[in-house]
């Protein structure tokens, strides 16, 4: 009897942890616009560096 109760408690904790993980990722995700902007800035810096130093990839 005690094993069935612990099994239900553990499953409830597992479900709660999974839901908390999903919700926290949805709340703290980076917006698509910010991701694209940072990627474009990085690529532009690399382009400038390669042109200044004449580095061939």
Contact map, one row per residue, 1 for C-alpha under 8 A:
111110000000000000000000000000000000000000000000000000000
111111000000000000000000000000000000000000000000000000000
111111100000000000000000000000000000000000000000000000000
111111110000000000000000000000000000000000000000000000000
111111111000000000000000000000000000000000000000000000000
011111111100000000000000000000000000000000000000000000000
001111111110000000000000000000000000000000000000000000000
000111111111000000000000000000000000000000000000000000000
000011111111100000000000000000000000000000000000000000000
000001111111110000000000000000000000000000000000000000000
000000111111111000000000000000000000000000000000000000000
000000011111111100000000000000000000000000000000000000000
000000001111111110000000000000000000000000000000000000000
000000000111111111000000000000000000000000000000000000000
000000000011111111100000000000000000000000000000000000000
000000000001111111110000000000000000000000000000000000000
000000000000111111111000000000000000000000000000000000000
000000000000011111111100000000000000000000000000000000000
000000000000001111111110000000000000000000000000000000000
000000000000000111111111000000000000000000000000000000000
000000000000000011111111100000000000000000000000000000000
000000000000000001111111110000000000000000000000000000000
000000000000000000111111111000000000000000000000000000000
000000000000000000011111111100000000000000000000000000000
000000000000000000001111111110000000000000000000000000000
000000000000000000000111111110000000000000000000000000000
000000000000000000000011111110000000000000000000000000000
000000000000000000000001111111000000000000000000000000000
000000000000000000000000111111100000000000000000000000000
000000000000000000000000000111110110000000000000000000000
000000000000000000000000000011111110000000000000000000000
000000000000000000000000000001111111000000000000000000000
000000000000000000000000000000111111100000000000000000000
000000000000000000000000000001111111110000000000000000000
000000000000000000000000000001111111111000000000000000000
000000000000000000000000000000011111111100000000000000000
000000000000000000000000000000001111111110000000000000000
000000000000000000000000000000000111111111000000000000000
000000000000000000000000000000000011111111100000000000000
000000000000000000000000000000000001111111110000000000000
000000000000000000000000000000000000111111111000000000000
000000000000000000000000000000000000011111111100000000000
000000000000000000000000000000000000001111111110000000000
000000000000000000000000000000000000000111111111000000000
000000000000000000000000000000000000000011111111100000000
000000000000000000000000000000000000000001111111110000000
000000000000000000000000000000000000000000111111111000000
000000000000000000000000000000000000000000011111111100000
000000000000000000000000000000000000000000001111111110100
000000000000000000000000000000000000000000000111111111110
000000000000000000000000000000000000000000000011111111100
000000000000000000000000000000000000000000000001111111100
000000000000000000000000000000000000000000000000111111100
000000000000000000000000000000000000000000000000011111110
000000000000000000000000000000000000000000000000111111111
000000000000000000000000000000000000000000000000010001111
000000000000000000000000000000000000000000000000000000111
